[in-house]
């Protein structure tokens, strides 16, 4: 054990705040298992990706078959799984989203979407939320404002921000104290308009900001946002890396709002934990981009293995009614979390949808003061009790937990996890 961590210290590049202090040997279903054989309930679905749980037998079979027969090709070659996936994705989406580009990571899909938007509009400015996370490659990182902006020099020019619509903390209030997101959005775009050079290409947002603190866009927000984009001649690009494929209780989170994006990016959930991503857009946008020389020729574009995995994920979600399952489990999860808020002074807010929900810990409900230290202590206490939860690792947001178990989680597993969370909160409170 000590030799393992010594090797970590000597040989690994540290790419985030800390590593979880367990050596994980295997994973199955809703659990990961450490080197001592301890089962740890995984309420992060890996990196918010494994919607079918770990080592799902259908995915295992599909990968085994594809690796043995057709896994990777020259990027200019096509195979049946890629075309089958494009057709299958289009069938799950409203018109005019019919054209798919198959890639491998979320950052890559957002990078491609940004390039498409710039080429299609002939403009270059990208608007995103001030707590956004869209990836670590250059274009996606330039549109990411929640972390990672300091120390690397200039980002790509033309990236502007809207205020994140955080109903719990926003200063925009109506006379009765309720959240006034309409005024906040108008104010945000007034600032964007003031800064813009008149070259706004796209607005890139998540329907639920996950890394930004599990912020669910208010009903009506997305529709108004699209109107404001259209008024400015810019595209609406939705990043559904974490919200797509059933997690919110809809196949796609935008369905709740009746809004269709101009470009949709998918990743994480599309591969159920394996590296699969996609950009989906309209025939018109694809055609104009083609005429203007759109180039995104990467090593793993249109890989048959990625397509086979994504096809399997779509098939299992439909066959096992996992969208409806996520909605049902989400109702149970919401009920439990609201009860936590009612029973504990340090649970300030509950938010999210389906099986992507969160709680925000505070020092007390009246002050709403962020509780970073408390969040870290509760995280450690949960892990000691057999539950892995993820807190948002940003200053002032260390008390925000993301809860995203697999769609295949059982009722008993869901409630066991929340029981552990409650016990950890109580134990930390007493210890302090």
Buried (B, 14 or more C-beta within 10 A) or exposed (E): EEEEEEEEEEEEEEEEEEEBEBEEEEBEBBBBBBEEEEEBBBBBBBEBBBBBBBEBEBBEEBBEBBEEEBBBBEBEEEBEBBBBBBEBBBEBBBEBBBBBBBBBBBBBBBBBBBBBBBBBBEBBBBBBBBBBBBBBBEBBBBBBBBBEEEEEEEBBEBBBBBBBBBBBBBEBEEEEEEBBBBEBBEBBBEEBEEEBEEBBBBBBBBBBBBBBBBBBBBEEBBEBBBEBBEEBEBBBBBBBBBBBBBBBBBBBBBBBBEBBBBBBBBBBBBBBBBBBBBBBBBEEBBEBBEEEEBEBEBEBBBBBBBBBBBBBBBEBBBEBEBBEBBBBBBEEBBEBBEBBBEEBEBBBBBBBBBBBBBBBBBBEEEEBEBBBBBBBBBBEBBBEBBBBBBBBBBEEBBBBBBBBBBBBBEEEBBBBBBEBBBBBBBBBBEEE
